Every structure is written in C-alpha cells, then in structure tokens.
Amino acid sequence: MKEAKKKADAGRWMRMVVLAALVMVALIMWRSLGKQEHTQPSAPTATPMPAAQKNEREKRENAFEKNTAALQALLESGAADQATQEMAAQKLAMLIEEHHNEIGLENALREAGYEDTVVIVQNKAVTVMLAEELLNEENSTRILTLCVAHCGVGAENVRIMGKK
C-alpha cells in the first residue's frame, strides 16, 4: 500500500517537473521571439505609439514578468506543499495563456488597421485601449467581434476604452 502511494506521489512530482520545464521552455521561446521581433526592421508607421499606450503595455509586460517569475520561483523552490505547487502551476499556465491572447489579439487588431492598441486579458475579461479618435460605434463593433473570436470570451466581458 505504501509503495503504491509512493509511486503515485512520484508520478505527481514528475508531472509537476515536466509542466514546470514546459512552462520554462515556453517562456524562453516567447522571450527569444520577442527579441527577434524587436531586432528585425519593421514597416514604418504613420505615427509613433502614443505615450499612454506604450506606458500601459510596459505596465502589462512588467506585471506579467513579475508574476511569472514569482510563480516559477515557487515551483522551483520545492518549499510549498503539493497542493500549493499545483495551484501555482495552474496559475502560471493561465497567465501564459492570457499573455499569448493579449499579444495575438494586438496583432490581429494591428492587421485590421488599429495600430496603437493595448490589450489586457484577465480572468476571462478583455480590455482594449485605443486612440480616443478611433472610438466610435463602427470601430467598437469590429474590435468587439475580433475580441470574441480571438479570446473566446462573451461580448459582455469585453471593454473598449479610448485613450488620449
């Protein structure tokens, strides 16, 4: 009986280690992809990104890096019990999924002609910030449609805001 429990515990730990390794690989790939995108020349845009959007994007990226680093440190430390580690692994996976949705939706919006948007996805809710002059009914409808299709959230969970 004890040996079966030991095997079950060992299997859980192995799954956690594999999950942590996969998350680390995903983060490394995401960071290296981001660095490649920044080093490649991009097509010129009509206007530079407004400071408000740039600041919001930086806040989002800093929060993501801080949260993922804290969760990763908790997973790697081995100090937490198994239930806490499982919750941390689930939260880490959710943060990574939300971040991929943010970046993917920003790219989709850029391709649709909305250059300076910032997307924040949290707890199955999407916030889109765009230049105030673009905030009208037609653009809101198009953006809402993209958000629902891309992130799989209900229209009631999408907020579109104008920023100066």
Residue pairs with C-beta under 8 A, 6 or more apart in sequence:
9 82
12 82
13 82
16 75
16 82
16 85
16 86
16 89
19 89
19 93
20 72
20 75
20 76
20 89
23 72
23 75
23 89
23 92
23 93
23 96
24 72
26 96
27 68
27 72
27 96
30 96
30 99
30 100
45 115
46 115
47 115
47 116
49 115
49 116
50 116
50 131
50 163
50 164
52 129
52 163
52 164
53 116
53 117
53 118
53 129
53 130
53 131
53 163
56 118
56 120
56 129
56 163
57 118
60 102
60 118
60 120
64 95
64 99
67 95
68 92
68 95
68 96
71 88
71 89
71 91
71 92
71 95
72 92
74 80
74 84
74 85
74 88
75 85
75 88
75 89
75 92
80 88
98 121
98 122
99 121
101 119
101 121
101 126
101 150
101 151
102 119
102 120
102 121
104 150
105 119
105 121
105 126
105 128
105 146
105 147
105 150
105 151
106 117
106 118
106 119
108 146
108 150
109 117
109 119
109 128
109 130
109 143
109 146
110 117
112 142
112 146
114 130
114 134
114 139
114 143
116 130
116 131
117 128
117 129
117 130
117 143
118 128
118 129
118 130
118 163
119 126
119 127
119 128
119 129
120 126
120 127
120 129
121 127
121 151
124 153
124 157
125 153
125 157
125 158
125 159
126 147
126 151
126 153
126 157
126 158
126 159
127 158
127 159
127 160
127 161
128 143
128 147
128 158
128 159
128 160
128 161
129 161
129 162
129 163
130 139
130 143
130 160
130 161
130 162
130 163
131 162
131 163
131 164
132 162
132 163
132 164
133 162
134 162
135 160
135 161
135 162
140 160
143 160
144 155
144 158
144 160
147 153
147 158
148 154
148 155
148 158
